[in-house]
C-alpha cells in the first residue's frame, strides 16, 4: 500500500485545493493530509478559518482518507507516525523539492517528493485564498 502525504494551510477551500488533493490521492492508495497549525504559518498571511475547522473541511473531501493537524514545533514531527511513501507539494508551495527530499532522508524518511500540477483557472474561478479574500472585501465595500 502506497501512503501519500499532502500538506497545506487550506484556508477557505477552493477548487485549486481539491485539484491538489485529487492529484495527490491518485499517486497512491491512501491520502493523509496535514493541515498547518496557525502558529506555523509564517510564510504568508495567517489563516482566517480556525485550524480545527480547516482540518474538518479537508477530511470531509472524498479523496482524503484522513486529515490531521500539524505539529506546533516541527513540520516533520507528524511524519514519524504517518510514515509516507510519497510527499506531494502543490504547484505554488514554497518548498524546494530537492531540499525537502534531502531533509527527509537526513531525518530517516525514504519518501519520494512529487510536485503536482496547478489547475488552470477558468473565467469565473478564483483559485487563491488571498484573491478570494480580496474579492470579498471589494464586493462588500460597494
TAKAMO-V467152 format. One record per backbone hydrogen bond with DSSP energy under -1.0 kcal/mol. NH is the residue of the N-H (numbers start at 1). CO is the residue of the C=O. E is the energy in kcal/mol with one decimal. If there is no record, write none. Layout:
BEGIN
nh: {NH/NH}
co: {CO/CO}
e: {E/E}
END
This chain:
BEGIN
nh: {4/5/6/8/17/18/19/20/21/22/23/24/25/26/27/28/29/30/32/33/34/35/36/40/41/42/54/55/56/57/58/59/60/61/64/65/66/68/70/79/80/82/83/85/86/87/88/89/93/100/101/102/103/104/105/106/107/108/109/112/114/116/125/132/133/134/135/136/137/138/139/140/141}
co: {30/86/32/34/14/14/15/16/17/18/19/20/21/22/24/25/2/2/4/66/6/68/8/37/38/40/50/51/52/53/54/55/56/58/61/31/31/33/35/76/77/78/79/3/3/112/5/114/90/96/97/98/99/100/101/102/103/105/104/85/87/89/122/128/129/130/131/132/133/134/135/136/137}
e: {-3.4/-2.8/-2.2/-1.7/-1.0/-1.6/-2.4/-2.3/-2.6/-2.6/-2.6/-2.0/-2.7/-1.7/-1.6/-1.6/-2.5/-1.8/-2.9/-2.4/-2.6/-3.1/-2.8/-1.4/-1.3/-1.2/-2.2/-2.4/-2.3/-2.3/-2.2/-2.6/-1.3/-1.5/-1.6/-2.0/-1.5/-2.8/-2.6/-1.1/-1.4/-2.1/-2.8/-2.9/-1.9/-3.2/-3.0/-2.4/-1.4/-2.6/-2.6/-2.5/-2.4/-2.7/-2.1/-2.4/-1.3/-1.7/-2.9/-2.6/-2.6/-2.8/-1.1/-2.2/-2.5/-2.3/-2.3/-2.5/-2.5/-2.6/-2.8/-2.5/-1.1}
END
